[in-house]
Structure formats: C-alpha cells, structure tokens
C-alpha cells in the first residue's frame, strides 16, 4: 500500500489548573472557537468541543503525522498563552498539566458527540471527579497516585 490511511477518533478532556471555574458561557464560546482553529491548523478534524466552567472536552480526528502528545501540548500551551494575552481574566490562566484521551470507535462517534454537547446537563447530576473516575474505569486505565 503506497499511502498511509488513518481514521482515529479521540475523545479528550482536560481541566483548568486547580479546577478554577474560569470558563463563563461567554469566554468559553470564544475559547472553544479558538481551540477549533488550532485543531484545524494541526489537521485534526474537530467534530465538537464543549465544556463547563472548569474543563473542556473535544472529539477530533487524530492527525496521522503528529503524536497525540505533541498535538495536546501545543494546543493547550498556545491557547493558554492566547487566553492570557486577551486579558479575559485578571488572574493568570493555566490549563492543568495532563489530559485524558480515549479512542472512539466510528460506531460510537455520534453517541460521544451527544455526550460532549450535553455537558451542562450531565454535570447537574455527576461531578467531574465522578465522571473522570468512570472514564478511567471504562477504559481500563490503571492509575497510581493522584489523577
């Protein structure tokens, strides 16, 4: 085969440092628009990005030429810098150091998209900690220490 073909959906989640609720409805929409542009610049087709006051979810296609680590590091670093330059907040803005990333089968893309779209309603019933622990368990990830 002369071409490398991939179609790997990634469901990612990352939070704001110390879970500070920086993302109001207004700023969250502007930040999401900026994140979409950055994912597109990486050649990662975005299906959806959404979030709550203290964390962001995305569903995107992994670019075959870059590692997930490089993409997430670049997007989080650049967007953090951009957020601070726009002066959305008086305090310094930072994303948490890590992130979660989970592969999504093509048959489940619409379901994950709905899940991400409905985060506001979802978090009325489930805390981020409960949700994070469920994602870890669902994907059979063994975590040592703080997560």
C-alpha positions in Angstrom: 0.0 0.0 0.0 1.5 3.3 -1.1 -0.5 5.6 1.3 -0.9 5.6 5.0 -4.6 5.9 5.8 -6.0 6.5 9.3 -9.3 7.5 10.9 -8.8 7.6 14.7 -11.3 9.5 16.7 -10.0 10.9 20.0 -12.2 12.0 22.9 -10.1 14.3 25.0 -10.7 16.0 28.3 -8.6 18.5 30.2 -9.2 20.9 33.0 -8.1 24.3 34.3 -5.3 24.3 36.8 -6.7 23.8 40.4 -10.2 23.4 38.8 -10.7 27.1 39.0 -14.1 28.0 37.3 -12.7 30.4 34.7 -14.9 29.5 31.8 -18.1 31.5 31.8 -20.6 31.0 29.0 -19.2 34.0 27.1 -15.5 33.3 27.4 -16.0 29.5 26.9 -17.5 30.0 23.5 -14.6 32.3 22.4 -12.1 29.9 23.7 -13.8 26.9 22.0 -13.7 28.8 18.7 -10.0 29.4 19.2 -9.4 25.8 20.1 -11.2 24.7 16.9 -8.9 26.8 14.8 -5.8 25.3 16.5 -7.0 21.7 16.0 -7.7 22.6 12.3 -4.2 24.0 11.9 -2.9 20.6 13.1 -5.0 18.8 10.5 -7.2 17.3 13.2 -10.8 17.4 12.1 -12.9 18.6 15.0 -16.4 17.1 15.5 -17.2 19.0 18.7 -15.6 20.9 21.5 -17.6 21.8 24.6 -17.1 22.1 28.4 -18.1 23.5 31.7 -16.6 26.2 34.0 -13.5 24.2 34.8 -12.8 21.7 32.0 -13.0 21.1 28.2 -14.0 18.1 26.1 -13.2 17.6 22.4 -13.8 14.9 19.8 -11.4 15.1 16.9 -9.6 13.0 14.3 -6.0 12.3 15.1 -3.6 13.7 12.5 -1.5 10.8 11.1 1.6 12.9 11.1 1.7 14.1 14.7 1.6 12.4 18.0 -1.3 12.9 20.4 1.1 14.2 23.0 2.5 16.9 20.6 -1.0 18.0 19.5 -2.3 18.3 23.0 0.8 20.0 24.3 0.8 22.5 21.5 -2.9 23.3 21.6 -3.1 23.6 25.4 0.1 25.7 25.5 -0.8 28.1 22.7 -4.4 28.5 23.9 -3.3 29.2 27.4 -0.9 31.9 26.1 -3.7 33.3 23.9 -6.2 33.4 26.8 -3.7 35.3 28.9 -2.9 37.8 26.1 -6.6 38.5 25.5 -7.0 39.6 29.2 -10.2 37.6 29.7 -9.2 37.3 33.3 -7.4 39.3 35.9 -5.6 36.3 37.2 -3.1 34.2 35.2 -4.8 31.4 33.3 -3.4 27.9 33.0 -4.6 24.5 31.9 -3.8 21.6 34.2 -0.6 19.7 33.2 -2.2 16.5 32.0 -5.2 15.4 29.9 -7.3 12.3 29.2 -7.6 10.9 25.7 -9.7 8.0 24.7 -10.1 6.3 21.3 -13.7 6.2 20.0 -15.0 3.7 17.5 -16.6 5.1 14.4 -19.9 3.4 15.5 -19.9 5.5 18.8 -18.9 8.9 17.4 -22.5 10.2 17.4 -23.0 9.0 21.0 -19.8 10.7 22.2 -20.7 13.8 20.4 -24.1 13.9 22.2 -22.4 13.3 25.5 -20.0 16.2 24.9 -22.8 18.5 23.7 -24.8 17.9 26.8 -22.1 18.5 29.4 -24.0 21.3 31.2 -27.0 18.9 31.9 -24.7 16.0 32.6 -22.8 17.8 35.3 -26.0 18.7 37.1 -26.1 15.0 38.1 -22.5 14.0 38.1 -19.4 15.7 39.4 -16.3 16.0 37.3 -14.4 13.7 39.7 -17.2 11.0 39.4 -17.1 11.4 35.6 -13.3 11.2 35.5 -13.3 8.1 37.6 -15.9 6.5 35.4 -13.9 7.3 32.2 -10.7 5.8 33.8 -12.7 2.6 34.8 -14.5 2.3 31.4 -11.2 2.5 29.5 -9.4 0.1 31.9 -6.7 2.6 32.8 -4.7 1.8 35.9 -3.7 5.0 37.7 -1.2 5.3 40.5 -1.0 8.3 42.7 -3.1 11.4 42.1 -5.1 11.7 39.0 
